[in-house]
Amino acid sequence: MLFGKKNERKNLPVVRRTDIPGTLEGMVPGVVYWTKARDFAPLTSVRAAVSRLNANAGRTLYEVSTDDNGESYMLVRN
């Protein structure tokens, strides 16, 4: 907990790290997962991880899509 000059508590956001590639690799093939960006990771980070994993696999192994500008998104492992 941090204190300011007047010894006031400051509520700072909790920093958490998610292993995005590890989580994607643990997905069951054929199952559709819906998740919110605030619960897992930002859409741009997930798209980058999906792109890297697909490039390493040499085919489209993972797909990500959204209907509401990235607030929630759908993940599919083929």
Secondary structure, DSSP 8 states (H G I E B T S, - for coil): -EE-TT--EE---------HHHHHHTS-TT-EEEEETTTS--HHHHHHHHHHHHHHHTS--EEEE-SSTTSEEEEEE-
